[in-house]
Amino acid sequence: MWYRIGEDSITLTLHIQPGAKKSGIAGLHGDALKIRLAAPPIEGRANEALLKYMARLFDVPLRQIVLLQGEQSRHKVVSIKGSQVDPETLIEGSD
């Protein structure tokens, strides 16, 4: 499963593809949700873009999104606090 829902947070396992033409959800990639990011993987710009994208998707302030693992990797684990968005709805809307 690519996500876990806790009492006050959602933990996501993500596979990131930086340098894409546009940011978006690309569906499942093994046991992770694949996300394309328009930002390049340079000087943390992709990580910053990912956190902003997640805040928008989950309708929470940026401060409630934390990168737990994978700062230098395509495989990342992100925690989102206080969101009412069901992670399953992200796949339904993917292209």
Secondary structure, 3 states (H helix, E strand, C coil): CCEEECCCEEEEEEEEECCCCCCEEEEEECCEEEEECCCCCCCCHHHHHHHHHHHHHCCCCHHHEEEEECCCCCEEEEEEECCCCCCHHHHHCCC
